[in-house]
Amino acid sequence: MQPLPSFDEQLEAALAAGPAVLSFVFGVPPAAVVEAAHRRGIRVVGAATTVPEARALADGGMDAIVVTGLEAAGHRPAFLAEPERGLVGGLALIPQVVDAVDVPVIAAGGIADRRGVAAAFALGAAGVQVGSAFLATRQSAAPAVHRERIRTADAHETVLTRAMSGRAARGLPNRAVRTIEQAGGRASFPLQNILTGAFRRRAAELGDPELLSLWMGQAAGLAHFDDAAEVFAELAAGIPDARS
Ligand SMILES: Cc1cc2nc3c(=O)[nH]c(=O)nc-3n(C[C@H](O)[C@H](O)[C@H](O)COP(=O)(O)O)c2cc1C
């Protein structure tokens, strides 16, 4: 079974599209890939969950590094150690990575309003990457019940689980997560994701949040806006004035 297009096929399509930035998760892209992107004027970004991962990415020629604090929604992009062993919060991780590498740092995890953006810049980040706040908006492809759960979740409610995809990811626990964890067995990534997809699709149609992957980060409760443009304006208000 070929569950996803191969890395080479995906890369070929991405390079042909000619984006300004190509970003990678789950490791350092091979040197030939970085060179191919750079030859086309495409900047390359990698994601780190620890200082050693950030150093490895910088050594691998990344133009910027996404620093993913433990607060972040979705999959942990860890690659040098098990994701559960690299759970560092953004407040501690961002400045340590800023000190460790010479390339710009993009802060990710727990940022959902102007205060989070201002804090990330104060810690030395040059930009932010935001997931949950956009996932909650009407422009998101997430099912309506998922968007609604993001808006009503509290910071303490999310968990890291491998139940739904086979890889550690942060989301809201539900019946599917509890049942799979109690069963004690599951496939590895990405097969587990494909297997749970069989019931997640139907659950989305039925609007049943108990059988969905309810990915969201610890700042989900700050995701108040229904419109992505409002989220963008709110976040932009936290960027320090470049003239000051
Ligand atoms: C459903 C979902 C899918 C994601 N897919 C990707 C992805 O393909 N590549 C990536 O770099 N980050 C991905 N992320 C991570 C986000 O880009 C971002 O780093 C993260 O959501 C930040 O945490 P926040 O939700 O607290 O803002 C995903 C996040 C979610 C919730």
The ligand as an SDF file (V2000), in Angstrom:
LIG
                    3D

 31 33  0  0  0  0  0  0  0  0999 V2000
   -4.4310   20.2130   12.1930 C   0  0  0  0  0  0  0  0  0  0  0  0
   -3.0290   20.7610   12.2030 C   0  0  0  0  0  0  0  0  0  0  0  0
   -2.1830   20.4760   11.1360 C   0  0  0  0  0  0  0  0  0  0  0  0
   -0.8760   20.9710   11.1220 C   0  0  0  0  0  0  0  0  0  0  0  0
   -0.0650   20.6750   10.0580 N   0  0  0  0  0  0  0  0  0  0  0  0
    1.1920   21.1820   10.0240 C   0  0  0  0  0  0  0  0  0  0  0  0
    2.0400   20.9610    8.9090 C   0  0  0  0  0  0  0  0  0  0  0  0
    1.6710   20.2580    7.9620 O   0  0  0  0  0  0  0  0  0  0  0  0
    3.2810   21.5070    8.9100 N   0  0  0  0  0  0  0  0  0  0  0  0
    3.7160   22.2820    9.9610 C   0  0  0  0  0  0  0  0  0  0  0  0
    4.8390   22.7770    9.9180 O   0  0  0  0  0  0  0  0  0  0  0  0
    2.9400   22.5140   11.0330 N   0  0  0  0  0  0  0  0  0  0  0  0
    1.6980   21.9820   11.0790 C   0  0  0  0  0  0  0  0  0  0  0  0
    0.8950   22.2260   12.1630 N   0  0  0  0  0  0  0  0  0  0  0  0
    1.4530   23.0180   13.2860 C   0  0  0  0  0  0  0  0  0  0  0  0
    1.0950   24.4920   13.1410 C   0  0  0  0  0  0  0  0  0  0  0  0
    1.6960   25.0220   11.9820 O   0  0  0  0  0  0  0  0  0  0  0  0
    1.5750   25.3200   14.3470 C   0  0  0  0  0  0  0  0  0  0  0  0
    2.9680   25.1730   14.5310 O   0  0  0  0  0  0  0  0  0  0  0  0
    0.9080   24.9540   15.6310 C   0  0  0  0  0  0  0  0  0  0  0  0
   -0.4750   24.7550   15.4570 O   0  0  0  0  0  0  0  0  0  0  0  0
    1.1610   26.0840   16.6130 C   0  0  0  0  0  0  0  0  0  0  0  0
    0.4840   25.8970   17.7940 O   0  0  0  0  0  0  0  0  0  0  0  0
   -0.8910   26.6580   18.1650 P   0  0  0  0  0  0  0  0  0  0  0  0
   -1.9680   25.7880   17.6400 O   0  0  0  0  0  0  0  0  0  0  0  0
   -0.8590   26.7120   19.6540 O   0  0  0  0  0  0  0  0  0  0  0  0
   -0.9050   27.9830   17.4880 O   0  0  0  0  0  0  0  0  0  0  0  0
   -0.4140   21.7470   12.2000 C   0  0  0  0  0  0  0  0  0  0  0  0
   -1.2740   22.0420   13.2730 C   0  0  0  0  0  0  0  0  0  0  0  0
   -2.5620   21.5450   13.2740 C   0  0  0  0  0  0  0  0  0  0  0  0
   -3.4570   21.9020   14.4320 C   0  0  0  0  0  0  0  0  0  0  0  0
  1  2  1  0
  2  3  1  0
  2 30  2  0
  3  4  2  0
  4  5  1  0
  4 28  1  0
  5  6  2  0
  6  7  1  0
  6 13  1  0
  7  8  2  0
  7  9  1  0
  9 10  1  0
 10 11  2  0
 10 12  1  0
 12 13  2  0
 13 14  1  0
 14 15  1  0
 14 28  1  0
 15 16  1  0
 16 17  1  0
 16 18  1  0
 18 19  1  0
 18 20  1  0
 20 21  1  0
 20 22  1  0
 22 23  1  0
 23 24  1  0
 24 25  2  0
 24 26  1  0
 24 27  1  0
 28 29  2  0
 29 30  1  0
 30 31  1  0
M  END
$$$$
